[in-house]
Amino acid sequence: MPKGTPNGNSNGRTRGPYSTQACAICRAKKSKCDGVKPVCGSCGATGRDSQCSWGRDTDSWKTRTESHFEALRKRTESLQVYVNLLEGILANCVCQDVPSHLQFRPQEDRREQDARARGNYNTEGLNLDEEITHELIVPAPCLKFDDNLGGLLLHGITAPFRFGSKPPNEVSRFTEIVESENGYYVLLVDGADLFGCNQDIDWSRHLPREVAIERKEHDKILDLSFKFFTTFSLRIVPSLFLKDMYRALSVPRSQRPPRTPHYSPMLHNALLAVSLNFSDDVHLREPRNRQYFINLALDSLQSECRKPDLSLIHALAFLGTFYADVGDRILADLFFGMSSRVSMSLGLGADSSAWVRSGLITPDEMLARNRVYWTTFSLEVCWALYFGREFCGSHDQRTVPMPFVDEELDRIPWFHPPAAVSPQPCLLTRTFLESSALLLIAREIINTVIGLENSHDTAKVNERVTKIDLQLNNWKNELPLQLDITLANRTDSTPHRLMLHCEYWWCFIVLHRPFFNRHSRGQSIQHSDREIDHVKLCKRAADNILLLVETWASVYTLRYTPVTLLQVLFSAGTIYLLLALQATAGLRIAHGALQPAIEQAGHCIRYLHEMGRTWKCAARTGDILQILLHDKLGPIITRRLAHRGYRSR
């Protein structure tokens, strides 16, 4: 160190202050940080005030990806829409020269509002000819209250039924409240709180007498179904089902039970016909015994349709699931189609906010209608993906708000004692919201993939695939942290969280599998000088699906899964078959890729057969994949190996 300077610096300048910790930005850039909090001098000078952070786990300094900027663009567009809405409201204001005061233009009379909500337009001041003309040419609101059916029905602007409807009473007719407003049917399962439980309730009133089943077995089956099956697409909200079940079964047999939107005898039997698959009693799982429950559900069909409610939509969908599981495609399609069509008839895709404002239905009823709409939409998307057909669901979903996140319901603990998973908030409605958003993208995938055969505009197809791929990445980047799955929390994930991520990777396979062989033929999709490697994306998706299913098998066993998981697992198996074929297609055999692909396909077959202990259709799907592997793929690989001088093992 040179002499003559206190710090050894020959130019006489003193050393700056020493910082014990650098901010995340400076640490990533490996630049000097003065340690000033909350914003260091370096970040302040470069305009990074909002990114300057001091935690060790922050990722705000990471390089921004194309997905990030696309998400920002979408956010900007949504904010612009909101600005336009506010400007439209402001345009209807008359600004007075009074500080902090806006006086709206005179609003129409409340009676006129109510009349409009019911479809009765104000024709005061019109002569008879004008009044009739006005009624015939002005589109009336789609939703009408039908006194005979006791609920809202949807009629289009060309339907004659939209005229002359009788105004309903100013009360809600969707539910009738009975004395036990806070009563619930308590499931008699291990760890249940039986304080105040009515153990004498007539729980089997509507069930078939031909099948002997005890209450504890009945309740155990419902509990497993609520935890592992109906949570997917929120086909049943357990708390609402059990509450309405208690209300309906607390009424003496001599009295008519109240109409309840979340429980009916038909729904009870249809749900059990499917959920009995979870029973350990082989006798109860037999299709001929479950058919008794189906028969009772069908016996209720006509009476349910006379006074339809939301429970009818769910019941019809469960009938479709039953017939799909036993291999009857036509009946399965029939009942799923009926479920979707009833949801359209009840107007679940139409805006019912005017009826809430008029006091004719409650906000909770509107939210329930919206939720059932998205359930029906989700099931229809999965059904279309499963059979590879066009989406046949209802109306334009842009008129229906996305599913409501019920924080109180989401705090209800999810706990399955046999699994080594600690109790945690169920997050049912938040998971359902994200699943619905994902399946909106899946619907676009269906339209794109089905249209490939008739599309000759390669550039347009490429652009569409790239756009959907970006939407999938944005969905994943914006997923709430409590729903994400990481290496640290994977074995603690609830089944519906695992299924959510399986759906995500399934979408990638459906989107990119049609282009699997294009990479080797020089037909890869190009976008912004970036090539999409379809093979790589499909393999990554299949590997992630297999990892999630392995986790499910080790934590919960594959005896308890939603039936849709078989579709996801089969798609992963097809990718491994394609990878095995690709490994033998070149001049040299890629043994490092061939053997793992065949082994992974074997794992998919084994997992499908394990699921087959519950779902018959999973066993059949596993057989199909096995035939593809051994009877079709096997001989091709053997010939290729022999042609290149290799002996097959």
C-alpha positions, 0 to 999 in steps of 0.5 A: 500500500502506498504511503502518505495516504490514510487508506492507501489510495494514491489519489487521496480519495477516501473509501466509500461506506461499506454495505453489509447487504446488496439489493437483489438488483445489484447482487444480480448485476454484481455491481456495487450497492450503497445499501440505502433502503428502501431504494439504493442509490444505484436503483434510484439513479437507473429508475428501478425504484419499484424493483429494488428489493432486499429479500433473498427470495425475490425474483423481481430482478429476473430477465423479463420474458415474452410471456411477461410482456404479453401479460402486461399488454393484456393488463393494459388492454383490460385497463383501457376497457375499464377506462372506456366504461368509466368515461361512458358513465361520466358522459351521462353526468351533468357536472355542476359548479359545486366542488367534489359533486357530480349530479347524475341525470335523472334516472328512470322511475323504479317501476320502469326499471322493474318493468324492463327487468321483467321484459315489459317495456314502457309504452306510455304515450303510444297509440295502440298500433305503435304499442303493438309495433314496439312490442314486436320489434324491440328485443326483450330481455332473454330471461323470463320467469315461468310460473309453471316451472317456477324458475327463470327460462331463456327465450331468444328474441324470435321466440313467441314465448317472450310475449305476454309473460305474467309478472312474477311476485316480488319474492325469490322462488328458487328456494324455500327456507325451512326451520333448520336453516343452519342444519347440515347432514353430517357425514359419519366418517372418522374424525367427524364432529357429531355434536348436534348431529341428527343420527336418526335422519331418514338418509336412505329415503330415496335410495333403492331398497334392492341394494343393502348399504349402511349409513357409514358406508354411504357417508364414506363413499360421499366423503371420498367422492367430495374429496377426489372426484366432484372437486374437479370442475366443482360438480358438487359443493359439499357444504351446499349439497349437505345443507340442502340434503338435510333440509329435504330429508328433515321433512316428514314423508307425509309432507312435500319437501322444499325445492332445493337447488343443490340436492334432489332425489335424482341427484342423490341417486345419480351421484351414488351410481358413479361414486360407489366405484370408490367403495371397497365392497365389490358387491356395491361396485358391480354395475348391475347393483349401481344400475338400481340407483340409475333406475331410480334417478331415471324414474325422477327425470320427468318430475324433475323436468317439470320443476327444473333446478340446478340439481337437475343439470348436475344429475344429468351430467352424472348419468352421462359419467356413469354410462361413459364409465360402463362403455355406452358412448351413445347414452353418455353423449345423450345425458351430457347433451341433456345437461348442457341443453337444460343449462341453456334452457334455464338461462345460465349463460344469460346475465341475471343481474337485473333480476337481482336488482329487482329483488326477484332472486338473491345474489347467492342464487345468481352466483350459484347459476354462474358457477353451474354454468362454468361447471357445465362449460368445463365438462363439455370442454373435457368431453370434446377433448376426450372424443376429439370432437367440436365443442357443443356447449352453450352460448357465448361465455363472455356474458357470464362473469368468471366463477366467484372466489368464496374466501369463506368456503376456501378456508374450509380444511381439506384433510384425508387422514390415510394420507400423510398430508396435513390439513390445509385450506381447500381453496376449492373455488379459487382452483375452480376459477383457474381451471375455468380460465384454463379450459377457456384456452382449451376450447380455443385448442379444440377449434384449432386442432379440429380445423387443421384438416381443412386449413390450407393457410399455414401462416394463419395456423402457425400464428394461432398455435403460437398465440395459444401457446403464449396464453398457456404460458401466461396462465401459468405465470399468473397462477396464484402462489397457493395453487402452484406446485413446486418440488417442495410442496408437491407431496402436500398438494390436494387432488384438485391442485394436482388435477389443475396442473395435469390439465395444464400439461394436457393442453400442451399435448393436445395443442402440439401433438398434431405437429410432432413430426413437423420438426424433422420435416422442416415445417416447424412453426416460426414466430419472431425468429423463434422456432417452436420445438413441438417434440420438446414441448410434448415430451416436457408435458408428458414428463410433468404429467407422469410426475404428477400422477406418480405423486398422486399414486404415492400420496393418495393411491390411484383408487381415488381419482377423477375419471378425467385423469385417464384422458390426461394419462393416455395423452402422455402415453401417446407421446412416449409411443411417438418418442419411441418411433422417433428414436428408431426413425433415423439412420442410427438407433437412439437407444438412449431415447428408445428404452426410456420412452418404452418404459415411460409408456409402460408406466402409463399403462400400469397407472391406467390399469391401477385406475381401472380398479375404480373406473372401468373406462380407465382399464379399457384405455390402458388396454388400448395403449398396451395394444398400441405399444405391443401389437403396433409399435413393437413390430415396427421397432423390431423390424427397424432394429433388425434392418440396422443389425440390432437384436431386439431385447 
